[in-house]
Amino acid sequence: MSGKVKITKPGTVEKLFAPAHPRDHEKAQINIRGAEPLYQEIRIENTLTDQDGNEVKLKQGAEVEVHVEADKSATIPR
């Protein structure tokens, strides 16, 4: 088996959290629509790279897509 399997879920940046220490990065809390209620929110470093290689960050309220991807060998038939 080869290749990748994936799923994409829509989400919204709900909150931004200032870093606890100046050398740390801001965090973005993302609400993933379609996830179970207790697991809808994830927090990530709010550091992304645009197509030109510039560092950018998400705005509160931004609509995003959350992608989960795995090797096909890491899955089993349903």
Chimera marker file (.cmm) of the C-alpha trace (Angstrom):
<marker_set name="trace">
<marker id="1" x="0.000" y="0.000" z="0.000" r="1" g="1" b="0" radius="0.5"/>
<marker id="2" x="1.223" y="3.481" z="-0.795" r="1" g="1" b="0" radius="0.5"/>
<marker id="3" x="-0.103" y="6.984" z="-0.876" r="1" g="1" b="0" radius="0.5"/>
<marker id="4" x="-1.783" y="9.217" z="1.655" r="1" g="1" b="0" radius="0.5"/>
<marker id="5" x="-5.271" y="9.380" z="3.101" r="1" g="1" b="0" radius="0.5"/>
<marker id="6" x="-6.650" y="12.647" z="4.428" r="1" g="1" b="0" radius="0.5"/>
<marker id="7" x="-9.599" y="14.582" z="5.774" r="1" g="1" b="0" radius="0.5"/>
<marker id="8" x="-10.177" y="18.340" z="5.917" r="1" g="1" b="0" radius="0.5"/>
<marker id="9" x="-12.406" y="20.074" z="8.480" r="1" g="1" b="0" radius="0.5"/>
<marker id="10" x="-13.391" y="23.749" z="8.591" r="1" g="1" b="0" radius="0.5"/>
<marker id="11" x="-12.512" y="25.799" z="11.636" r="1" g="1" b="0" radius="0.5"/>
<marker id="12" x="-12.471" y="29.291" z="13.090" r="1" g="1" b="0" radius="0.5"/>
<marker id="13" x="-9.762" y="31.059" z="15.096" r="1" g="1" b="0" radius="0.5"/>
<marker id="14" x="-11.636" y="31.724" z="18.347" r="1" g="1" b="0" radius="0.5"/>
<marker id="15" x="-8.967" y="33.246" z="20.582" r="1" g="1" b="0" radius="0.5"/>
<marker id="16" x="-5.386" y="34.437" z="20.523" r="1" g="1" b="0" radius="0.5"/>
<marker id="17" x="-3.166" y="33.968" z="23.582" r="1" g="1" b="0" radius="0.5"/>
<marker id="18" x="-0.171" y="36.163" z="24.295" r="1" g="1" b="0" radius="0.5"/>
<marker id="19" x="3.020" y="34.238" z="25.045" r="1" g="1" b="0" radius="0.5"/>
<marker id="20" x="3.773" y="33.508" z="28.684" r="1" g="1" b="0" radius="0.5"/>
<marker id="21" x="7.411" y="34.407" z="28.052" r="1" g="1" b="0" radius="0.5"/>
<marker id="22" x="8.721" y="36.985" z="25.522" r="1" g="1" b="0" radius="0.5"/>
<marker id="23" x="10.747" y="34.370" z="23.596" r="1" g="1" b="0" radius="0.5"/>
<marker id="24" x="7.672" y="32.138" z="23.124" r="1" g="1" b="0" radius="0.5"/>
<marker id="25" x="5.137" y="32.450" z="20.296" r="1" g="1" b="0" radius="0.5"/>
<marker id="26" x="1.529" y="33.583" z="20.510" r="1" g="1" b="0" radius="0.5"/>
<marker id="27" x="-1.007" y="30.712" z="20.471" r="1" g="1" b="0" radius="0.5"/>
<marker id="28" x="-4.149" y="30.507" z="18.348" r="1" g="1" b="0" radius="0.5"/>
<marker id="29" x="-7.163" y="28.520" z="19.564" r="1" g="1" b="0" radius="0.5"/>
<marker id="30" x="-9.052" y="26.954" z="16.661" r="1" g="1" b="0" radius="0.5"/>
<marker id="31" x="-12.597" y="25.568" z="16.913" r="1" g="1" b="0" radius="0.5"/>
<marker id="32" x="-12.982" y="22.638" z="14.503" r="1" g="1" b="0" radius="0.5"/>
<marker id="33" x="-16.521" y="22.274" z="13.179" r="1" g="1" b="0" radius="0.5"/>
<marker id="34" x="-17.728" y="18.698" z="13.045" r="1" g="1" b="0" radius="0.5"/>
<marker id="35" x="-15.479" y="17.460" z="15.858" r="1" g="1" b="0" radius="0.5"/>
<marker id="36" x="-16.854" y="15.970" z="19.082" r="1" g="1" b="0" radius="0.5"/>
<marker id="37" x="-17.764" y="18.692" z="21.611" r="1" g="1" b="0" radius="0.5"/>
<marker id="38" x="-14.959" y="17.898" z="24.082" r="1" g="1" b="0" radius="0.5"/>
<marker id="39" x="-12.362" y="17.868" z="21.294" r="1" g="1" b="0" radius="0.5"/>
<marker id="40" x="-13.411" y="20.793" z="19.089" r="1" g="1" b="0" radius="0.5"/>
<marker id="41" x="-10.659" y="23.137" z="20.216" r="1" g="1" b="0" radius="0.5"/>
<marker id="42" x="-6.965" y="22.904" z="19.485" r="1" g="1" b="0" radius="0.5"/>
<marker id="43" x="-4.181" y="25.382" z="20.222" r="1" g="1" b="0" radius="0.5"/>
<marker id="44" x="-1.250" y="25.872" z="17.923" r="1" g="1" b="0" radius="0.5"/>
<marker id="45" x="1.656" y="28.303" z="17.657" r="1" g="1" b="0" radius="0.5"/>
<marker id="46" x="0.342" y="31.259" z="15.710" r="1" g="1" b="0" radius="0.5"/>
<marker id="47" x="3.245" y="31.185" z="13.273" r="1" g="1" b="0" radius="0.5"/>
<marker id="48" x="2.633" y="30.412" z="9.609" r="1" g="1" b="0" radius="0.5"/>
<marker id="49" x="4.626" y="30.953" z="6.427" r="1" g="1" b="0" radius="0.5"/>
<marker id="50" x="3.147" y="32.523" z="3.298" r="1" g="1" b="0" radius="0.5"/>
<marker id="51" x="3.981" y="31.515" z="-0.287" r="1" g="1" b="0" radius="0.5"/>
<marker id="52" x="6.911" y="33.980" z="-0.337" r="1" g="1" b="0" radius="0.5"/>
<marker id="53" x="8.483" y="32.531" z="2.827" r="1" g="1" b="0" radius="0.5"/>
<marker id="54" x="7.402" y="35.421" z="5.058" r="1" g="1" b="0" radius="0.5"/>
<marker id="55" x="6.276" y="34.708" z="8.623" r="1" g="1" b="0" radius="0.5"/>
<marker id="56" x="2.608" y="35.609" z="9.199" r="1" g="1" b="0" radius="0.5"/>
<marker id="57" x="-0.002" y="34.941" z="11.890" r="1" g="1" b="0" radius="0.5"/>
<marker id="58" x="-3.728" y="34.272" z="12.010" r="1" g="1" b="0" radius="0.5"/>
<marker id="59" x="-6.285" y="36.899" z="13.010" r="1" g="1" b="0" radius="0.5"/>
<marker id="60" x="-9.037" y="36.236" z="15.526" r="1" g="1" b="0" radius="0.5"/>
<marker id="61" x="-12.189" y="35.175" z="13.644" r="1" g="1" b="0" radius="0.5"/>
<marker id="62" x="-10.234" y="33.863" z="10.641" r="1" g="1" b="0" radius="0.5"/>
<marker id="63" x="-11.767" y="30.908" z="8.807" r="1" g="1" b="0" radius="0.5"/>
<marker id="64" x="-9.242" y="28.067" z="8.452" r="1" g="1" b="0" radius="0.5"/>
<marker id="65" x="-9.041" y="24.465" z="7.257" r="1" g="1" b="0" radius="0.5"/>
<marker id="66" x="-7.570" y="21.744" z="9.468" r="1" g="1" b="0" radius="0.5"/>
<marker id="67" x="-5.977" y="18.888" z="7.516" r="1" g="1" b="0" radius="0.5"/>
<marker id="68" x="-5.206" y="15.437" z="8.910" r="1" g="1" b="0" radius="0.5"/>
<marker id="69" x="-3.073" y="13.245" z="6.683" r="1" g="1" b="0" radius="0.5"/>
<marker id="70" x="-1.591" y="9.784" z="7.177" r="1" g="1" b="0" radius="0.5"/>
<marker id="71" x="0.208" y="7.158" z="5.160" r="1" g="1" b="0" radius="0.5"/>
<marker id="72" x="-2.275" y="4.655" z="3.767" r="1" g="1" b="0" radius="0.5"/>
<marker id="73" x="-0.258" y="1.926" z="5.535" r="1" g="1" b="0" radius="0.5"/>
<marker id="74" x="-1.218" y="3.532" z="8.865" r="1" g="1" b="0" radius="0.5"/>
<marker id="75" x="-4.950" y="2.880" z="8.294" r="1" g="1" b="0" radius="0.5"/>
<marker id="76" x="-7.304" y="-0.102" z="8.223" r="1" g="1" b="0" radius="0.5"/>
<marker id="77" x="-10.516" y="-0.617" z="6.221" r="1" g="1" b="0" radius="0.5"/>
<marker id="78" x="-13.669" y="0.567" z="7.892" r="1" g="1" b="0" radius="0.5"/>
<link id1="1" id2="2" r="1" g="1" b="0" radius="0.2"/>
<link id1="2" id2="3" r="1" g="1" b="0" radius="0.2"/>
<link id1="3" id2="4" r="1" g="1" b="0" radius="0.2"/>
<link id1="4" id2="5" r="1" g="1" b="0" radius="0.2"/>
<link id1="5" id2="6" r="1" g="1" b="0" radius="0.2"/>
<link id1="6" id2="7" r="1" g="1" b="0" radius="0.2"/>
<link id1="7" id2="8" r="1" g="1" b="0" radius="0.2"/>
<link id1="8" id2="9" r="1" g="1" b="0" radius="0.2"/>
<link id1="9" id2="10" r="1" g="1" b="0" radius="0.2"/>
<link id1="10" id2="11" r="1" g="1" b="0" radius="0.2"/>
<link id1="11" id2="12" r="1" g="1" b="0" radius="0.2"/>
<link id1="12" id2="13" r="1" g="1" b="0" radius="0.2"/>
<link id1="13" id2="14" r="1" g="1" b="0" radius="0.2"/>
<link id1="14" id2="15" r="1" g="1" b="0" radius="0.2"/>
<link id1="15" id2="16" r="1" g="1" b="0" radius="0.2"/>
<link id1="16" id2="17" r="1" g="1" b="0" radius="0.2"/>
<link id1="17" id2="18" r="1" g="1" b="0" radius="0.2"/>
<link id1="18" id2="19" r="1" g="1" b="0" radius="0.2"/>
<link id1="19" id2="20" r="1" g="1" b="0" radius="0.2"/>
<link id1="20" id2="21" r="1" g="1" b="0" radius="0.2"/>
<link id1="21" id2="22" r="1" g="1" b="0" radius="0.2"/>
<link id1="22" id2="23" r="1" g="1" b="0" radius="0.2"/>
<link id1="23" id2="24" r="1" g="1" b="0" radius="0.2"/>
<link id1="24" id2="25" r="1" g="1" b="0" radius="0.2"/>
<link id1="25" id2="26" r="1" g="1" b="0" radius="0.2"/>
<link id1="26" id2="27" r="1" g="1" b="0" radius="0.2"/>
<link id1="27" id2="28" r="1" g="1" b="0" radius="0.2"/>
<link id1="28" id2="29" r="1" g="1" b="0" radius="0.2"/>
<link id1="29" id2="30" r="1" g="1" b="0" radius="0.2"/>
<link id1="30" id2="31" r="1" g="1" b="0" radius="0.2"/>
<link id1="31" id2="32" r="1" g="1" b="0" radius="0.2"/>
<link id1="32" id2="33" r="1" g="1" b="0" radius="0.2"/>
<link id1="33" id2="34" r="1" g="1" b="0" radius="0.2"/>
<link id1="34" id2="35" r="1" g="1" b="0" radius="0.2"/>
<link id1="35" id2="36" r="1" g="1" b="0" radius="0.2"/>
<link id1="36" id2="37" r="1" g="1" b="0" radius="0.2"/>
<link id1="37" id2="38" r="1" g="1" b="0" radius="0.2"/>
<link id1="38" id2="39" r="1" g="1" b="0" radius="0.2"/>
<link id1="39" id2="40" r="1" g="1" b="0" radius="0.2"/>
<link id1="40" id2="41" r="1" g="1" b="0" radius="0.2"/>
<link id1="41" id2="42" r="1" g="1" b="0" radius="0.2"/>
<link id1="42" id2="43" r="1" g="1" b="0" radius="0.2"/>
<link id1="43" id2="44" r="1" g="1" b="0" radius="0.2"/>
<link id1="44" id2="45" r="1" g="1" b="0" radius="0.2"/>
<link id1="45" id2="46" r="1" g="1" b="0" radius="0.2"/>
<link id1="46" id2="47" r="1" g="1" b="0" radius="0.2"/>
<link id1="47" id2="48" r="1" g="1" b="0" radius="0.2"/>
<link id1="48" id2="49" r="1" g="1" b="0" radius="0.2"/>
<link id1="49" id2="50" r="1" g="1" b="0" radius="0.2"/>
<link id1="50" id2="51" r="1" g="1" b="0" radius="0.2"/>
<link id1="51" id2="52" r="1" g="1" b="0" radius="0.2"/>
<link id1="52" id2="53" r="1" g="1" b="0" radius="0.2"/>
<link id1="53" id2="54" r="1" g="1" b="0" radius="0.2"/>
<link id1="54" id2="55" r="1" g="1" b="0" radius="0.2"/>
<link id1="55" id2="56" r="1" g="1" b="0" radius="0.2"/>
<link id1="56" id2="57" r="1" g="1" b="0" radius="0.2"/>
<link id1="57" id2="58" r="1" g="1" b="0" radius="0.2"/>
<link id1="58" id2="59" r="1" g="1" b="0" radius="0.2"/>
<link id1="59" id2="60" r="1" g="1" b="0" radius="0.2"/>
<link id1="60" id2="61" r="1" g="1" b="0" radius="0.2"/>
<link id1="61" id2="62" r="1" g="1" b="0" radius="0.2"/>
<link id1="62" id2="63" r="1" g="1" b="0" radius="0.2"/>
<link id1="63" id2="64" r="1" g="1" b="0" radius="0.2"/>
<link id1="64" id2="65" r="1" g="1" b="0" radius="0.2"/>
<link id1="65" id2="66" r="1" g="1" b="0" radius="0.2"/>
<link id1="66" id2="67" r="1" g="1" b="0" radius="0.2"/>
<link id1="67" id2="68" r="1" g="1" b="0" radius="0.2"/>
<link id1="68" id2="69" r="1" g="1" b="0" radius="0.2"/>
<link id1="69" id2="70" r="1" g="1" b="0" radius="0.2"/>
<link id1="70" id2="71" r="1" g="1" b="0" radius="0.2"/>
<link id1="71" id2="72" r="1" g="1" b="0" radius="0.2"/>
<link id1="72" id2="73" r="1" g="1" b="0" radius="0.2"/>
<link id1="73" id2="74" r="1" g="1" b="0" radius="0.2"/>
<link id1="74" id2="75" r="1" g="1" b="0" radius="0.2"/>
<link id1="75" id2="76" r="1" g="1" b="0" radius="0.2"/>
<link id1="76" id2="77" r="1" g="1" b="0" radius="0.2"/>
<link id1="77" id2="78" r="1" g="1" b="0" radius="0.2"/>
</marker_set>
